[in-house]
């Protein structure tokens, strides 16, 4: 989990996407997150986390629904929601913390 700490302890917002390869909604979010990352550029990071490969972290953060999206800044969770989101909504949310 030390790598997770390094990921979220940044001064720029970090949008985390908890997903699995077999979940349809998670798969549909891939294109949305590519658009979000392209729109935000260096102002934020977008990080995808496979819950099956990171079970301990997913359990610690109580990730139950997929996809689960979180925004962290300076190590603090600022926003969290399960389910699909559109690119414009996510871009707007992340920009609130830039």
N, C-alpha and C positions, 0 to 999 in steps of 0.2 A: 504494500500500500504506500510505500515511500514514493514511488513514481507518481501516484495519484496526487500526493501532496505537492510535488514539483509542478505538476500540470496546473493545479488550481491556484497556486501561490504566485500568480502573475498580476501585474498592474493592468493588463488588458483583460476584458471579459472573456470567459471561456464557455462556449456552448457545448455541453456534453450530450451525446445521443447514446442511450443505452438500448441495444438492439440484439436480435438474433438473426441468423441467416434464414431460418425457416419461417419467420413471422412476416406475413404479407404486408402489414402496415409498416413494419420496420423497413422492408425493402422499398416501399413507395417513398419513404422519407429520404432515401439516398440522394435522389435527384434534387429534392428540395434543399437538402443541406449543402449540396454542391453550389447551388444558386446563392444560398446565404453566405457561404465562404467566399465566393467570388465577389459578391456585393460589398462585403465588409473588408476584404483585403487584410491589411496589417492592423486594422483597428480592433480585431478580435480573433480568437482561435475557435475552430470547430473540431471537436474530438469525438470520434466514434468509439464506443466501448462495447465489445461483444460480451453479453452477460454470461454466456456459457464458458468463456475463457477467463472470466473475472468474477467467479461466483462469490468469493469472499467479499469483494468490494460491493457487488450488487446487493448482497445480503445486508452488509453494514449500512448501506444507504436505503434499504427497504424498497428496492426496485421490484415491483410486482407486475405492473402493467407495461406493455410494450407498444410502441417505443416510449421511453421515459426521457424527457428532455430537462436539462438543468442549466442554469447560468450561474457561474461562480466568478467572483472578482476578489482578488487579494485574499483568497482562501475561504471566503464566506459565500454561502449559497444565497443568491439573490432572487431566484425564481425557479419553479419546478412545476412540470405538468406532464401527465401521461396522455398518450394519444397523438394522433397526427396533427400537425400544425402547418399552416401555409408559410411560404418564404417571407412574404411581406410582414406578417405578424412577428416572426422570429427576428427579422432584421430590425424592426421597430423596438422590440424588447431589448435586444442586445445593445442597440444605440443608446438606450436610456442609461447604460452603465459605462459608456465609452469615456 
